[in-house]
Amino acid sequence: SACRAPPTARRPPRARAARERADDAMARYRRAPKKQAPAGQAPSVEVAVAVAVEAEGEGGAAAGGAADSRDARREPPQPLVLENAHFEAYYRKQAICPPEEWDRFLAACRSELPMSFRINCSAFTAEHLLVQLQGLAATAEAAATETAAAPTSAPAVARGDGDDVEAVPTELRWYPRHLAWQLTGVCSWALHRNARHKELKQWLRWLQECGAITRQEAVSMIPPLCLDVQPDHLVLDLCAAPGSKASQILEMLHWRGGQAPPGAIVANEIVSKRAEVLSHQMGRMGSSAYVVTNFDAQFFPALFDEAGQPLLFDRVLADVPCSGDGTMRKYPAVWSTWTPRDALGLHHRQYTILCRGVELLKVGGRLVYSTCSLNPIENEAVVAAVVRRYGASVSLLPFPELEGLRGSPGLPSWVVPHPDVEQEVCWERPEQVPPELRDKILGGCFPAAPGSPEDEVWKQACGYCRRFMPHEADTGGFFVAVLTKNFAPDVLHKVASTRSAGGKPTARVSQEGGEAMRDNDDVDEEGVGGAEAPRDGAADVKGLPAQQGAADVADCGADGPSQKPARQKKKKPLRAFSDFESVPLDGPDWRAAAQFLGIELGGPFRICRRGGRDRRMFCVSEGAARVLLSQARMSVRVMTAGVRILERLHEGRDDGAPSAWRACQEGAPLLLQLGLRRRLDANSAFLRQILSRGEVDRASLLAAADRGDLSGLGNLAVESATAQDGTGARAEEDPGAQLLSGSVVVTLRRGEAIAEPSAGEPVLAFAGLLTPRGLELYTPKGELKAALESLALVEQKTVPWLQRKQ
C-alpha cells in the first residue's frame, strides 16, 4: 500500500508531551485534596492545586518501592503557577489586545473555561432535550431579572472557585437552530471534583451515552459555521481528529432539504489511532455522507472521477496542528511549558497544509483556516504567506456575521521571536536576524516589507480575519480566516515561498533542538513528498527519503525564485483511491437481500463494499461514492465510510432463513427510509421489555400483538400470510410457526400511529434476528442501555438534575 501510515514508535513532539502532562496534572488535581493559597497571594495568579508526587522505584523494586510511593503521596501538594513572564512579555510585544484590556485578558486566561456542548439534531432525543433546556434557561432568566442580575453574561469563574456557583444552561445565540449551549459557572474540573455537581455530571454522561449531545468547546464551533455548508457540497476536513468539527459539518449537511444529502464530508487524520477515534465519532451520526481517511494533510492527493476529470472540493476546513496556547483555560499546564519555539517549528507545516487546501478547492469555493493559538506566527503569518504566494487567485472573505459573538480583527503586523525563550529578542524584518540563525528562521514568518504592494494588500485583508480572545466572549483563544479561490492559480509548485530569513530554502527550526528539517514546498497535484507529524503539537520530523517521494526544493534567492528549470518528475499512473468498490444492484447478493427485506434503493444512495470482502455492504451518499470510487496517483487508507447496513450471517446462524443477510444496527434507521418491509412497531412499554432482556420468545410476540403492544407481525409471515395444508385447510394450531425466520428491525411506535421515518426525522430502531426460538437483538449492550435512557428522556418531562433546579 502506498498510504502513509505513521510509524508506531516515535518520540512525542513537545506540544503533545505538554498536552499529556496537562491531562495527567488534571487527573491528579481531581484526586488530591484542596490546598489554600498562601496568605496575601492572589488566587487568580497562583492557585494551590493538588499534585500527588509518585515515587518511581529503580528497576521496579517491590515492597520498598511501593512503600516509598505511598509516603510520597502523603507529601503536601505542589502549587501550579498560572503565570509565565516570557508569555506575557512576548504577547505584549505582539499587541494582541489593547493595553487597557490586558489585565482582563490575563484574568480570563487564568480562569476556568465554562463547559459547552452541542445538541445532536440527528439524535432521537434532540427535540425533547431542547425543550427542557429552553425551559430551564427561561426559569433562570426570570429569576435573574427579579434580582436585577444579568441573566446570560456571568463573569468568568476564577480557578479554584466555583464550589458555590450554580450551573445555569445558557444558549449560545450565535449558533443556529438553538443547538449550542454553555453551562455558565461550571468547568470540567469543577464537574469532577465538586460533589454539588454530581447529578449534573451523571446527566451529562447520560446524554453523551445516548448520543444526545457532543461536548465541544464553544469557540471550536465557529469554523464549521464559516464554511456555509450546503447539502450537495463535497467538504474536506484536512485535520479532523478527534471529530467534533467534522461531526458538526456532517450535521450541517443534513440541516436543509428534509432529504438525505447528496454531498459528503471527507474527514482526514494522519495519526492512525486518532483516525480510529474519528471513525467512531463519525459513526455515531448514522449518516451515509462521510468518509474517514488516514493520510498526511500536507500531501493529500488530487482526485479524479471515473471520467478522469479533476474532483475538487466545494469547502475545505484546515484546522491545523498548533501550539495550542489558546487552550490554557482548559489545560493550565500550558503556562509552564509555553515557548515561542513551538510556533516557529509548526509554521511551515501549517503553511503547507493551507497550500494543499487551496490546491484541492474548487474555483469559487470556500476555505476556512483556524487554530487554537494566539501566536501570529501560526495565524496571520501563515495566511499572509499563502496570500502572497497565490496572489489574486486567492483572497480573504469578510467574516460572517454571528449575532452576539465578539471578536477582534487580525494583526496588520507582528514580530518574530528568537527560538530561545530566554533571549527575549524579536525581529521585525528578516534582515535583522543574526547570521547564525538565518538558516533556521523561515522568511514566511515575517510580514511583508512596509510600504510594499504585498503589505498594502495585507493591511486591507487582515481585517477579515478574526481573533477570539478569552476575555471577549468567555471562551478559549482562537483564530479564524475565511478564504476563497477566484481562479486556478498558476504557481511553480517547487518554489519554496517560505524561504529562510537568509533567502535560502534551508532547514527550519527543529522542535527539540536536534537536527533541523529542510524546507519542502512540494505540494503539487500529485500529493507526493514531504514528511509526517502527529495531529497535535509541534513537528520534529525529518524529510522523507527520495524513494518515498520527497521532492528537491528549487534554489530560491532573496529576490525570488531562481531561473533554473525545475527537474521534470515522471507522474505516477492513476490508481484506485480506496479499496471500496460498487455493489451491482442486479447482482445476486443485493438482489437476494433486497427482495427478502423488502427494500428498494432510491434517493442519493449508493451501495459499496470493500474489495475482496463480501460480508458487509455499506450505504453511502452520491458524494461519498464519488470519492471512494475516484482515482489518484497515490492510494489512501480509508478507515470507514457511510453506514454499514447489511452483513452476511455466519454459517449456522441463518436458522432456515431464506436470506443469509441481516440488517446491521447502525443501518437500521436508514433501512427504514428505504422502505424496509420486515419491521415490527412496539409501544414504549413492550420495547423497554425487549431492550431490557435482549430477546423475547415467539409466544410473547404473539401475546403482545394480541394486546395491541406490537404491530407488524404480518410483515414477517410466510407468503400469503397463512400456511395451508395439502387439503387447503388453514393451519392455525401454531400461529408462531407462520412467522418467517430472518432479519427484522424493531422500532418505537409514536403515539397511536406508527412512525413513518423520513430523512429529517430521527428514529429509534433496533436490528434483530427472528429465529425458531424467538426474537434476538443484534444491538450491543452499551447501545441498549443508551436506548433505555433515551426512552426515559422522551417519556419524562424532566430529569433528576432539572427537577431539583426547577
C-alpha positions, 0 to 999 in steps of 0.5 A: 500500500502506498498510504502513509501510515505513521510509524508506531514508535516515535518520540512525542513532539513537545506540544503533545508531551505538554498536552499529556502532562496537562491531562495527567496534572488534571487527573491528579488535581481531581484526586488530591485534596484542596490546598489554600493559597498562601496568605496575601497571594492572589488566587487568580495568579497562583492557585494551590492545586493538588499534585500527588508526587509518585515515587518511581522505584529503580528497576521496579523494586517491590515492597520498598518501592511501593512503600516509598510511593505511598509516603510520597503521596502523603507529601503536601501538594505542589502549587501550579503557577498560572503565570509565565513572564516570557508569555506575557512579555512576548504577547505584549510585544505582539499587541494582541489586545489593547493595553487597557484590556490586558489585565482582563485578558490575563484574568480570563486566561487564568480562569476556568473555561465554562463547559459547552456542548452541542445538541445532536439534531440527528439524535432521537432525543434532540427535540425533547432535550431542547425543550427542557433546556429552553425551559430551564434557561427561561426559569433562570432568566426570570429569576435573574431579572427579579434580582436585577442580575444579568441573566446570560453574561456571568463573569468568568469563574476564577480557578479554584472557585466555583464550589458555590456557583450554580450551573445555569444552561445558557444558549449560545445565540450565535449558533443556529437552530438553538443547538449550542449551549454553555453551562455558565459557572461550571468547568470540567474540573469543577464537574469532577471534583465538586460533589454539588455537581454530581447529578449534573455530571451523571446527566451529562454522561447520560446524554453523551451515552445516548448520543444526545449531545457532543461536548465541544468547546464553544469557540471550536464551533465557529469554523464549521459555521464559516464554511456555509455548508450546503447539502450537495457540497463535497467538504474536506476536513484536512485535520479532523481528529478527534471529530467534533468539527467534522461531526458538526459539518456532517450535521450541517449537511443534513440541516436543509432539504428534509432529504438525505444529502447528496454531498459528503464530508471527507474527514482526514487524520494522519495519526492512525489511532486518532483516525480510529477515534474519528471513525467512531465519532463519525459513526455515531451520526448514522449518516451515509455522507462521510468518509474517514481517511488516514493520510498526511494533510500536507500531501493529500492527493488530487482526485479524479472521477471515473471520467478522469476529470479533476474532483475538487472540493466545494469547502475545505476546513484546515484546522491545523496542528498548533501550539495550542496556547489558546487552550490554557483555560482548559489545560493550565499546564500550558503556562509552564511549558509555553515557548515561542519555539513551538510556533516557529517549528509548526509554521511551515507545516501549517503553511503547507497544509493551507497550500494543499487546501487551496490546491484541492478547492474548487474555483469559487469555493470556500476555505476556512483556516483556524487554530487554537493559538494566539501566536501570529506566527501560526495565524496571520503569518501563515495566511499572509504567506499563502496570500502572497504566494497565490496572489489574486487567485486567492483572497480573504472573505469578510467574516460572517456575521454571528449575532452576539459573538465578539471578536477582534480583527487580525494583526496588520503586523507582528514580530518574530521571536528568537527560538530561545525563550530566554533571549527575549529578542524579536525581529521585525524584518528578516534582515535583522536576524543574526547570521547564525540563525538565518538558516533556521528562521523561515522568511514566511514568518515575517510580514511583508516589507512596509510600504510594499504592494504585498503589505498594502494588500495585507493591511486591507485583508487582515481585517477579515480575519478574526481573533477570539480572545478569552476575555471577549466572549468567555471562551478559549483563544482562537483564530479564524480566516475565511478564504476563497479561490477566484481562479486556478492559480498558476504557481511553480509548485517547487518554489519554496515561498517560505524561504529562510530569513537568509533567502535560502530554502534551508532547514527550519527550526527543529522542535527539540533542538536536534537536527533541523528539517529542510524546507519542502514546498512540494505540494503539487497535484500529485500529493507526493513528498514531504514528511509526517507529524502527529495531529497535535503539537509541534513537528520534529520530523525529518524529510522523507527519503527520495524513494518515498517521494520527497521532492528537491526544493528549487534554489530560491534567492532573496529576490525570488525564485531562481531561473533554473528549470525545475527537474521534470518528475515522471507522474505516477499512473492513476490508481484506485483511491480506496479499496471500496468498490460498487455493489451491482444492484442486479447482482445476486447478493443485493438482489437476494437481500433486497427482495427478502427485506423488502427494500428498494434503493432510491434517493442519493444512495449508493451501495459499496463494499470493500474489495475482496470482502463480501460480508458487509455492504455499506450505504453511502451518499452520491458524494461519498461514492464519488470519492471512494470510487475516484482515482489518484496517483497515490492510494489512501487508507480509508478507515470507514465510510457511510453506514454499514447496513447489511452483513452476511450471517455466519454459517449456522446462524441463518436458522432456515432463513431464506436470506443469509443477510441481516440488517446491521444496527447502525443501518437500521434507521436508514433501512427504514427510509428505504422502505424496509418491509420486515419491521415490527412497531412496539409501544414504549412499554413492550420495547423497554421489555425487549431492550431490557432482556435482549430477546423475547420468545415467539409466544410473547410476540404473539401475546403482545400483538394480541394486546395491541403492544406490537404491530407488524407481525404480518410483515414477517409471515410466510407468503400469503400470510397463512400456511395451508395444508395439502387439503387447503385447510388453514393451519392455525394450531401454531400461529408462531410457526407462520412467522418467517425466520430472518432479519427484522428491525424493531422500532418505537411506535409514536403515539397511536400511529406508527412512525413513518421515518423520513430523512429529517426525522430521527428514529429509534430502531433496533436490528434483530434476528427472528429465529425458531426460538424467538426474537434476538437483538443484534444491538450491543449492550452499551447501545441498549442501555443508551436506548433505555435512557433515551426512552426515559428522556422522551417519556419524562418531562424532566430529569433528576438534575432539572427537577431539583433546579426547577 
